Amino acid sequence: MMKAIKVTGDSLTWEDCASYEELPADHVAIDVVWTAVNRADLMQRAGVYPSPPGASTILGLEVSGRIAAVGGSVTGFELGDEVCALLTGGGYATKVAVPAAQVLPVPKGFSLEKAAAIPEVFATAWLNLYQEADLQPGERVLLHAAASGLGTAVIQIATAFGNPVFATAGDEEKLEVCRKLGATGTWNRNDGSFVDAVKSWGGVDMVLDPVGGSYIQDNQKVLSADGRIVLIGLMGGRFAEVDLGLMLMKRHKLIGSTLRSRSVADKGRVLQDLYRHVWPLLVAGQIEPLIDSSWPIEQVEEAMAYVAENKNTGKVLLKVGE
């Protein structure tokens, strides 16, 4: 038997539930110590982002913990190894089974708590910056909702790889954190449109946009020729006006991107890139996941409400085990 968060109507309860029946040959089982709150969890709880077919319906898209069992075809992991993992679901539980391709060793010197803040945001950052947008050295990035767990990872990774970042957020303290992490341009969205500020900064080659809605047209206005908008969320609504003339003349690309529904092979490629390019920077202390706060799993409702109200700067973690 294991325990997991169960969603019943509006309430979340921490209760006994059935464990997975048999571990697939290419999976490992992890005794979960930490997991995290992501906006996708809020959306799934609200019924607007169901788990993909065949995936666990339990909330939770990332964990850190210790290997509890190893599938017959898995190499490179042993019982007790400290790991972190990118999940398609199932993290809000005491145990989770996950394809070994989606698991990485905890970076040397990292606690399990710190490691839990890595998988979802750093994988999403890498996927969208360097696979979807194919950023080249020197190309410039506009980042919205920049003080989120994802935003703080994007600023650090992009800056480390030579891509200047312009960050927008709705709070001066959050923007100060963005500047400390490396953003060289910032804008408080409460001061109106970001367009003039980004243009005077020099324009951008890529926009990472979790907002959508009315932001799309303004994104286009600051995008250089051959620029890419990568849409990763719909906080501002799912419908937008697009200037097709500008898109045509400037050869703009509007790319929709989610990580969760991708294949195991796709996720494995992203994680191998992270291990190769980003793990050394984490180990060296050049970049690090920003943790806003940690809550016991029993307080998941309060932690989710905190994220829903945009109070966090960096990741919000949930403690599951020891």
C-alpha angles and dihedrals in degrees: 000000000000135000126241142165111267121202112217113172105301096341132088121207132185105224147144117285138170117277122230110283104228131359112243114235094249095047137085127208118228128201098222119230100163137014132169145227115249128177088245087064090055090049093047091049089051090053097246100102110044120190114264118264111287095014125118112273090213113108121249131089101196140027145175123211144104131306108257100175137004126216120238097255097042121109130180098043130087134187111282096021112146109236145161123217143196110226138195086213141316103085098123091076141082092250135023135185114217137169108267089232088069094054129087133180115260108264111263111271095017125124118227088249093057092043092056089066093060116064107064100036099038092045091048091047094050094043094052101037101042107020106031099031094027090214115205124210111284096018113133130236133209110202124191125200083022099173095061121107087263094045094052089051093047093051092052098043095044092047092048090053095048101263114129115223132216108197130201125193138147101248134059094221090053091050090051088056089050091053091049089052091054110274107145095193128040138177133189107225089212088070092066131254120007093212101098093042093051092045091052089049087058106268125264142260095210138026121202102202126184090166109063115169114084092356092076096073093046089048089056091053093061097039119108124222111297089018123158130217111199109198112205104160146017105222089136097045139283099260124072142171111242123194098224091183091059090043090053099043095044095037092236122179124212108199126188113210137180126167102199100068095047121112123267088249091055092048090046090055091051092049093047089053089050091049091050101041109020106031092068090054091049092049091048092050093240090125131012139180112263112228117200100183145335126225134183111256089245088067094054092123092058092044092051092048089052091055092043089057092053091240096136130092103195128349129345110212133198122212112222108161144001 
